[in-house]
Amino acid sequence: MRILIILFFLIAFFSCGNPPDQFATVNDGLQYISESKNGFVKDTLLSNGVEMKIQLLPASLVQKSNNPGKQKYFSIQFSLKGHELLAQLPREEYGVYVQLFSFGMDRFILLKTDSGKEYPANMVSYQPTYNMGKSNELIVVFNEDLSSCKTLQLVVKEFGLNMGQIEFSIDLAKFNYSPKIEQL
């Protein structure tokens, strides 16, 4: 009986902190990675009041496939006082930044490795929500195989709103995480 109790505690100890290997549905997986306690979401409040939130999105959940490619996905969200950042800009700047978010943010987002090598985003997608959401969201895609890196940072360079360069350390275990989905 003692051995069983010890074995139970060892299994519980070693399984703590490890994300599940599979989910019943894509929605179950998305719910799991959306909970900040699971480590896929990081947010920061900048000195100008802008809140930035990044979320790692496992490829299997985005592509809805158990054999995803090597792509790595991030969601980057910008808000100010609980509302979309861009909608709060002066009217003459709003259109400029919607244009930038729609077609130019790939120049400002990159991954930086421990060796200092930088990999620009391969694609950045923005869907305007016309002040109907709580934040402006960019979906960012990287295609490089970065599995040999020891450390990795997601960098958002200054793009004109005086936020400065923002760097987020990336947990490599979460970066390479790709759970199986039972019901696709």
Residue pairs with C-beta under 8 A, 6 or more apart in sequence:
19 32
19 38
19 174
19 177
19 179
20 32
20 179
21 179
21 180
22 179
22 180
22 181
22 182
23 29
23 32
23 179
23 180
23 181
23 182
24 181
24 182
24 183
25 181
25 182
25 183
26 61
26 64
26 181
26 184
29 58
29 60
29 61
29 179
29 181
30 61
32 38
33 40
33 41
33 55
33 56
33 57
33 58
33 61
34 40
34 41
34 55
35 41
36 43
39 171
39 174
40 55
40 56
40 57
40 174
41 53
41 54
41 55
41 56
42 53
42 54
42 55
42 168
43 51
43 52
43 53
43 54
44 51
44 52
44 53
44 166
44 168
45 51
46 52
46 163
46 164
46 166
48 161
48 162
48 163
49 80
49 81
50 78
50 79
50 80
50 85
50 161
50 163
51 78
51 79
51 80
51 135
52 76
52 77
52 78
52 156
52 163
52 166
53 75
53 76
53 77
53 79
53 135
54 74
54 75
54 76
54 77
54 154
54 168
55 74
55 75
55 77
56 72
56 73
56 74
56 170
56 171
56 174
56 175
56 177
57 73
57 74
57 75
57 139
58 68
58 73
58 177
58 178
58 179
59 65
59 68
59 69
59 70
59 71
59 72
59 73
59 178
60 66
60 68
60 178
60 179
60 180
60 181
61 179
61 181
62 68
62 71
62 73
63 69
63 71
64 181
64 184
65 181
65 184
66 180
66 181
66 184
68 178
69 143
70 143
70 144
70 145
71 122
71 141
71 142
71 143
72 141
72 142
72 143
72 146
72 175
73 139
73 140
73 141
74 139
74 140
74 142
74 154
75 137
75 138
75 139
75 140
76 109
76 137
76 138
76 140
76 156
77 135
77 136
77 137
77 138
78 84
78 85
78 86
78 135
78 136
78 137
79 85
79 134
79 135
79 136
80 88
81 88
82 134
83 131
83 134
83 135
84 129
84 131
84 133
84 134
84 135
84 136
85 135
85 136
85 161
86 94
86 97
86 98
86 101
86 136
87 94
87 130
87 131
89 97
97 160
97 161
98 128
100 159
100 160
101 126
101 128
101 136
101 138
102 126
102 128
105 121
105 124
105 126
105 138
105 140
105 159
106 120
106 121
106 122
106 123
106 124
107 120
107 157
108 156
108 157
108 158
108 159
109 120
109 121
109 124
109 138
109 140
109 154
109 155
109 156
109 157
110 118
110 119
110 120
110 121
110 154
110 155
110 157
111 118
111 119
111 142
111 144
111 146
111 152
111 153
111 154
111 155
111 170
112 118
112 119
112 152
112 153
112 155
112 167
113 119
113 146
113 149
113 151
113 152
114 149
114 150
114 151
114 152
115 149
118 155
119 142
119 144
119 146
121 140
121 141
121 142
122 141
122 142
122 143
123 140
123 141
124 138
124 139
124 140
124 141
125 138
125 139
125 140
125 141
126 136
126 137
126 138
126 139
127 137
129 136
146 152
146 175
147 176
149 172
150 172
151 169
151 172
152 169
152 170
152 172
152 175
153 167
153 168
153 169
153 170
154 167
154 168
154 170
155 165
155 166
155 167
155 168
156 163
156 165
156 166
156 167
157 165
158 164
158 165
